[in-house]
Amino acid sequence: MHAGTTGPAAGGAAPPDATGLCWEALTAGYGGGPPVLGPVWGAARPGELVALLGPNGAGKTTLLRSALGQEVRYRGAIHLLGRRLGGAGGGVGTREARWRAQRLAYVPQAGGVRFGFTVAEVLAMARHAHGDAGGASGRSAIAAAAERCGVAGLMDRPHAALSGGQQRRVLLARGMAQADGGAVLLADEPTAGMDPAQAEAAMATLRAAATGGLAVVATLHDLTAAWRYADAVWLLAGGRLVARGTPEEVIQDAVLRPVYGTAFERAPGRPPPGAARGGAVFTAGLASADA
């Protein structure tokens, strides 16, 4: 499915079911300003890792935030596990917010962690909606997430004293701990600021989460990571979903070049542990005038 496939008639999202997260005819923006996204149809289902690609300002983060019930005002419908979510006007009640947070986990671009919290305290925040941060199930979820994300040895460290890459790993661990027992994990640029080895490990963690039954949606700028780990790729540009399909269908020069304004080449590579498919490497360069 390629350019212009934004609606259900072109093979978009199936009708809402009880298994994942679905956006229907979503048009979204902030405050009283004009829409910055939409209309968009799409569904993320259990066992699937969806990679959201697109230039800066394409609407990727807005799409994720629309499902959280915060900041974003939208028209259309969002269904989580078959339940139509409230919040189209920019806010939700306490009861729905708790229900949503138990089933929908989020890894933000920026930490939003201030004051003197330790890593252990930051991870404990993930279990607040579940009500078990101090209980056995909560401690187990936190310990498993910390181990999977490589931050188990940092638990007593102040979060603010960590490097940027370490902070990103803690935020990923917090999202994983929140997603334990949930259904959907949204991750906004989860590998930003990480070194290559950490980024590969983070993507392998998200891949494993999807394989384990979560519906995972991640915004990415790394085409190689999207190719290696995603099941499906959605390409946004100017607030529109301009292409959607498998990595093989979307991550190719003919589809990407009109969106990014540059040429792309794929070279063979060795797949890292945890990848979903062969290890291609993508590079970008300015398109020639006669290309």
QUIQUI-V785123 format. One record per residue. N is the residue number from 1. RES is the residue in one letter. PSI is psi in whole degrees, -180 to 180 (* if undefined). OMEGA is omega as a letter, one per 40 degrees, with the letter a starting at -180 (none if undefined). NEAR is the number of other ideal C-beta (glycine too) atoms within 10 Angstrom. Layout:
# QUIQUI-V785123
n=N res=RES psi=PSI omega=OMEGA near=NEAR
n=N res=RES psi=PSI omega=OMEGA near=NEAR
This chain:
# QUIQUI-V785123
n=1 res=M psi=126 omega=a near=17
n=2 res=H psi=-150 omega=a near=15
n=3 res=A psi=138 omega=i near=17
n=4 res=G psi=-1 omega=a near=11
n=5 res=T psi=80 omega=a near=19
n=6 res=T psi=-11 omega=a near=21
n=7 res=G psi=169 omega=a near=15
n=8 res=P psi=-29 omega=i near=14
n=9 res=A psi=-24 omega=i near=8
n=10 res=A psi=16 omega=i near=12
n=11 res=G psi=26 omega=a near=12
n=12 res=G psi=-151 omega=a near=21
n=13 res=A psi=143 omega=i near=22
n=14 res=A psi=165 omega=i near=11
n=15 res=P psi=151 omega=a near=10
n=16 res=P psi=137 omega=i near=20
n=17 res=D psi=-169 omega=a near=13
n=18 res=A psi=25 omega=a near=10
n=19 res=T psi=-18 omega=a near=17
n=20 res=G psi=-147 omega=a near=23
n=21 res=L psi=131 omega=a near=26
n=22 res=C psi=131 omega=i near=27
n=23 res=W psi=132 omega=a near=26
n=24 res=E psi=118 omega=i near=20
n=25 res=A psi=42 omega=a near=17
n=26 res=L psi=126 omega=i near=26
n=27 res=T psi=123 omega=a near=17
n=28 res=A psi=153 omega=i near=25
n=29 res=G psi=-167 omega=a near=19
n=30 res=Y psi=136 omega=i near=14
n=31 res=G psi=-136 omega=i near=8
n=32 res=G psi=11 omega=a near=6
n=33 res=G psi=175 omega=a near=8
n=34 res=P psi=160 omega=i near=8
n=35 res=P psi=143 omega=i near=17
n=36 res=V psi=-1 omega=a near=17
n=37 res=L psi=136 omega=i near=25
n=38 res=G psi=172 omega=e near=23
n=39 res=P psi=145 omega=a near=19
n=40 res=V psi=134 omega=i near=27
n=41 res=W psi=141 omega=i near=23
n=42 res=G psi=155 omega=i near=21
n=43 res=A psi=137 omega=i near=21
n=44 res=A psi=128 omega=a near=27
n=45 res=R psi=160 omega=a near=19
n=46 res=P psi=140 omega=i near=15
n=47 res=G psi=5 omega=a near=15
n=48 res=E psi=135 omega=i near=17
n=49 res=L psi=115 omega=i near=26
n=50 res=V psi=127 omega=i near=24
n=51 res=A psi=125 omega=i near=28
n=52 res=L psi=117 omega=i near=28
n=53 res=L psi=161 omega=i near=27
n=54 res=G psi=160 omega=i near=25
n=55 res=P psi=168 omega=i near=15
n=56 res=N psi=137 omega=i near=7
n=57 res=G psi=9 omega=a near=13
n=58 res=A psi=-20 omega=a near=23
n=59 res=G psi=8 omega=a near=26
n=60 res=K psi=-50 omega=a near=25
n=61 res=T psi=-38 omega=i near=20
n=62 res=T psi=-39 omega=i near=23
n=63 res=L psi=-44 omega=i near=29
n=64 res=L psi=-47 omega=a near=22
n=65 res=R psi=-28 omega=a near=20
n=66 res=S psi=-30 omega=a near=27
n=67 res=A psi=-10 omega=a near=25
n=68 res=L psi=-14 omega=a near=19
n=69 res=G psi=23 omega=a near=21
n=70 res=Q psi=140 omega=i near=13
n=71 res=E psi=-47 omega=a near=14
n=72 res=V psi=132 omega=i near=23
n=73 res=R psi=135 omega=a near=18
n=74 res=Y psi=162 omega=i near=25
n=75 res=R psi=157 omega=a near=13
n=76 res=G psi=-156 omega=a near=16
n=77 res=A psi=147 omega=i near=14
n=78 res=I psi=128 omega=i near=23
n=79 res=H psi=132 omega=i near=20
n=80 res=L psi=118 omega=a near=20
n=81 res=L psi=38 omega=i near=21
n=82 res=G psi=-4 omega=a near=12
n=83 res=R psi=127 omega=i near=14
n=84 res=R psi=126 omega=a near=12
n=85 res=L psi=148 omega=i near=21
n=86 res=G psi=-174 omega=i near=14
n=87 res=G psi=7 omega=i near=21
n=88 res=A psi=-25 omega=i near=19
n=89 res=G psi=2 omega=i near=8
n=90 res=G psi=14 omega=i near=13
n=91 res=G psi=159 omega=i near=12
n=92 res=V psi=160 omega=i near=18
n=93 res=G psi=166 omega=a near=11
n=94 res=T psi=-42 omega=a near=7
n=95 res=R psi=-47 omega=i near=8
n=96 res=E psi=-37 omega=i near=14
n=97 res=A psi=-41 omega=i near=17
n=98 res=R psi=-45 omega=i near=14
n=99 res=W psi=-44 omega=a near=17
n=100 res=R psi=-45 omega=a near=23
n=101 res=A psi=-23 omega=i near=18
n=102 res=Q psi=-21 omega=a near=16
n=103 res=R psi=-18 omega=a near=17
n=104 res=L psi=108 omega=a near=23
n=105 res=A psi=157 omega=a near=25
n=106 res=Y psi=134 omega=i near=22
n=107 res=V psi=108 omega=a near=24
n=108 res=P psi=165 omega=i near=19
n=109 res=Q psi=-47 omega=a near=16
n=110 res=A psi=152 omega=a near=11
n=111 res=G psi=-43 omega=a near=17
n=112 res=G psi=19 omega=a near=7
n=113 res=V psi=115 omega=a near=18
n=114 res=R psi=-175 omega=a near=8
n=115 res=F psi=-161 omega=a near=8
n=116 res=G psi=37 omega=a near=9
n=117 res=F psi=138 omega=i near=17
n=118 res=T psi=169 omega=i near=17
n=119 res=V psi=-42 omega=i near=26
n=120 res=A psi=-40 omega=i near=16
n=121 res=E psi=-37 omega=i near=16
n=122 res=V psi=-43 omega=a near=23
n=123 res=L psi=-33 omega=i near=30
n=124 res=A psi=-28 omega=i near=18
n=125 res=M psi=-28 omega=a near=15
n=126 res=A psi=-24 omega=a near=25
n=127 res=R psi=8 omega=a near=24
n=128 res=H psi=-48 omega=a near=13
n=129 res=A psi=-30 omega=i near=19
n=130 res=H psi=-18 omega=i near=19
n=131 res=G psi=22 omega=a near=12
n=132 res=D psi=26 omega=a near=17
n=133 res=A psi=-33 omega=i near=19
n=134 res=G psi=2 omega=a near=9
n=135 res=G psi=175 omega=a near=12
n=136 res=A psi=-43 omega=a near=8
n=137 res=S psi=-39 omega=i near=14
n=138 res=G psi=-45 omega=i near=21
n=139 res=R psi=-38 omega=i near=16
n=140 res=S psi=-43 omega=i near=13
n=141 res=A psi=-41 omega=a near=23
n=142 res=I psi=-46 omega=a near=27
n=143 res=A psi=-41 omega=a near=14
n=144 res=A psi=-42 omega=a near=15
n=145 res=A psi=-41 omega=i near=26
n=146 res=A psi=-40 omega=i near=23
n=147 res=E psi=-44 omega=a near=13
n=148 res=R psi=-32 omega=a near=19
n=149 res=C psi=6 omega=i near=25
n=150 res=G psi=30 omega=a near=18
n=151 res=V psi=13 omega=a near=25
n=152 res=A psi=-29 omega=i near=15
n=153 res=G psi=3 omega=a near=10
n=154 res=L psi=7 omega=a near=22
n=155 res=M psi=-33 omega=a near=16
n=156 res=D psi=-1 omega=a near=9
n=157 res=R psi=145 omega=i near=15
n=158 res=P psi=132 omega=a near=15
n=159 res=H psi=-40 omega=a near=24
n=160 res=A psi=-19 omega=a near=13
n=161 res=A psi=-4 omega=a near=12
n=162 res=L psi=161 omega=i near=18
n=163 res=S psi=165 omega=i near=11
n=164 res=G psi=-43 omega=i near=11
n=165 res=G psi=-40 omega=i near=16
n=166 res=Q psi=-40 omega=i near=19
n=167 res=Q psi=-39 omega=i near=21
n=168 res=R psi=-39 omega=i near=25
n=169 res=R psi=-36 omega=i near=26
n=170 res=V psi=-42 omega=i near=28
n=171 res=L psi=-38 omega=i near=28
n=172 res=L psi=-42 omega=i near=26
n=173 res=A psi=-39 omega=i near=28
n=174 res=R psi=-43 omega=i near=29
n=175 res=G psi=-40 omega=i near=26
n=176 res=M psi=-39 omega=i near=28
n=177 res=A psi=-39 omega=i near=29
n=178 res=Q psi=-37 omega=a near=27
n=179 res=A psi=-14 omega=i near=26
n=180 res=D psi=116 omega=a near=20
n=181 res=G psi=-2 omega=i near=15
n=182 res=G psi=-159 omega=a near=19
n=183 res=A psi=-32 omega=a near=21
n=184 res=V psi=140 omega=i near=23
n=185 res=L psi=122 omega=i near=26
n=186 res=L psi=130 omega=a near=27
n=187 res=A psi=120 omega=a near=29
n=188 res=D psi=107 omega=a near=22
n=189 res=E psi=61 omega=a near=19
n=190 res=P psi=-19 omega=a near=27
n=191 res=T psi=5 omega=a near=24
n=192 res=A psi=132 omega=i near=18
n=193 res=G psi=-1 omega=i near=15
n=194 res=M psi=151 omega=i near=20
n=195 res=D psi=167 omega=a near=11
n=196 res=P psi=-41 omega=a near=10
n=197 res=A psi=-42 omega=i near=10
n=198 res=Q psi=-40 omega=a near=18
n=199 res=A psi=-42 omega=i near=20
n=200 res=E psi=-42 omega=i near=20
n=201 res=A psi=-39 omega=i near=20
n=202 res=A psi=-43 omega=i near=27
n=203 res=M psi=-38 omega=i near=29
n=204 res=A psi=-36 omega=i near=18
n=205 res=T psi=-44 omega=i near=23
n=206 res=L psi=-40 omega=i near=28
n=207 res=R psi=-43 omega=i near=22
n=208 res=A psi=-36 omega=i near=16
n=209 res=A psi=-41 omega=i near=23
n=210 res=A psi=-45 omega=i near=24
n=211 res=T psi=-32 omega=i near=15
n=212 res=G psi=-4 omega=i near=11
n=213 res=G psi=-8 omega=i near=10
n=214 res=L psi=152 omega=i near=24
n=215 res=A psi=121 omega=a near=27
n=216 res=V psi=130 omega=i near=30
n=217 res=V psi=122 omega=a near=28
n=218 res=A psi=131 omega=i near=28
n=219 res=T psi=136 omega=a near=26
n=220 res=L psi=151 omega=i near=25
n=221 res=H psi=-11 omega=a near=14
n=222 res=D psi=103 omega=a near=18
n=223 res=L psi=-35 omega=i near=23
n=224 res=T psi=-43 omega=i near=21
n=225 res=A psi=-42 omega=i near=23
n=226 res=A psi=-43 omega=i near=25
n=227 res=W psi=-46 omega=a near=27
n=228 res=R psi=-33 omega=a near=26
n=229 res=Y psi=-20 omega=a near=29
n=230 res=A psi=152 omega=i near=29
n=231 res=D psi=-36 omega=a near=19
n=232 res=A psi=151 omega=i near=22
n=233 res=V psi=130 omega=i near=24
n=234 res=W psi=128 omega=a near=25
n=235 res=L psi=119 omega=i near=27
n=236 res=L psi=148 omega=i near=25
n=237 res=A psi=129 omega=i near=19
n=238 res=G psi=32 omega=i near=13
n=239 res=G psi=7 omega=a near=22
n=240 res=R psi=146 omega=i near=18
n=241 res=L psi=102 omega=a near=29
n=242 res=V psi=-17 omega=i near=21
n=243 res=A psi=148 omega=i near=26
n=244 res=R psi=135 omega=i near=25
n=245 res=G psi=-162 omega=i near=17
n=246 res=T psi=164 omega=i near=14
n=247 res=P psi=-39 omega=a near=21
n=248 res=E psi=-33 omega=a near=11
n=249 res=E psi=-37 omega=a near=14
n=250 res=V psi=-39 omega=a near=25
n=251 res=I psi=77 omega=i near=24
n=252 res=Q psi=155 omega=a near=16
n=253 res=D psi=-42 omega=a near=17
n=254 res=A psi=-29 omega=i near=9
n=255 res=V psi=-40 omega=a near=20
n=256 res=L psi=-36 omega=a near=22
n=257 res=R psi=-43 omega=i near=15
n=258 res=P psi=-25 omega=a near=12
n=259 res=V psi=-45 omega=a near=18
n=260 res=Y psi=-17 omega=a near=18
n=261 res=G psi=25 omega=i near=11
n=262 res=T psi=160 omega=a near=13
n=263 res=A psi=154 omega=i near=15
n=264 res=F psi=142 omega=i near=18
n=265 res=E psi=146 omega=i near=10
n=266 res=R psi=129 omega=i near=15
n=267 res=A psi=152 omega=i near=10
n=268 res=P psi=152 omega=i near=8
n=269 res=G psi=170 omega=a near=15
n=270 res=R psi=127 omega=a near=8
n=271 res=P psi=133 omega=i near=14
n=272 res=P psi=164 omega=i near=17
n=273 res=P psi=136 omega=i near=8
n=274 res=G psi=-4 omega=a near=16
n=275 res=A psi=155 omega=a near=19
n=276 res=A psi=-19 omega=a near=17
n=277 res=R psi=-178 omega=a near=14
n=278 res=G psi=157 omega=a near=11
n=279 res=G psi=76 omega=i near=14
n=280 res=A psi=157 omega=i near=18
n=281 res=V psi=129 omega=a near=14
n=282 res=F psi=136 omega=i near=20
n=283 res=T psi=152 omega=a near=11
n=284 res=A psi=148 omega=i near=15
n=285 res=G psi=161 omega=a near=9
n=286 res=L psi=133 omega=i near=9
n=287 res=A psi=141 omega=i near=14
n=288 res=S psi=160 omega=a near=7
n=289 res=A psi=-28 omega=a near=5
n=290 res=D psi=9 omega=a near=4
n=291 res=A psi=* omega=none near=9
